[in-house]
Amino acid sequence: MVVDDEPDTVLTLTTLLQHEGHEVAGLHRAKDVSRAVKDSDPGVVVLDIALPDGSGYALAEDIRRRTGSTRPLLIALTGLYKRPPHDQLSRIVGCDHFLTKPIEFDQILKLIEPLTLPGADRQPAP
C-alpha cells in the first residue's frame, strides 16, 4: 500500500511496484488508510508522514496498535521533515524505516525484498 497526497508519487510507486509483481493499493487521504489496512491486510505500507488531512505519525501508531509490532512493514516517507528528530519519531510510533524524498525506487525494493523470499511469513502488498 502506498499512501501519499502527491498523486504523482502514488502513481509512480504503485506502477513500479506492480511492474515488479506486487499487488498495490494507492491512497491519497489519511481518512482512508485505517479502513484500507483493515480490509486488505497489506504486508507493507509506504506512508507519507505529512498528509494534509492527518498525521502519518498518528496513522502509523494506529496501524501498529491494531495490527501488532511486525505486520505490516511500515516505511515512513517525507519530503518535508528530513532532519532529526523526525526519523526518531517515526521509529517511536512504529515505523520500521524512514525515507526522505526524492527516493530511489531501489530503496523501496531493498526494504521489501526480505518479505518476498521463500519462507517469509507474509507476502508484501505495498
Sequence and secondary structure as in RCSB ss.txt:
>XXXX:A:sequence
MVVDDEPDTVLTLTTLLQHEGHEVAGLHRAKDVSRAVKDSDPGVVVLDIALPDGSGYALAEDIRRRTGSTRPLLI
ALTGLYKRPPHDQLSRIVGCDHFLTKPIEFDQILKLIEPLTLPGADRQPAP
>XXXX:A:secstr
 EE S HHHHHHHHHHHHHTT    EE  GGGHHHHHHHH  SEEEEESEETTEEHHHHHHHHHHHH SSSSEEE
EEESS  STTHHHHHHHTT SEEEESS  HHHHHHHHHHHHSTT SS    
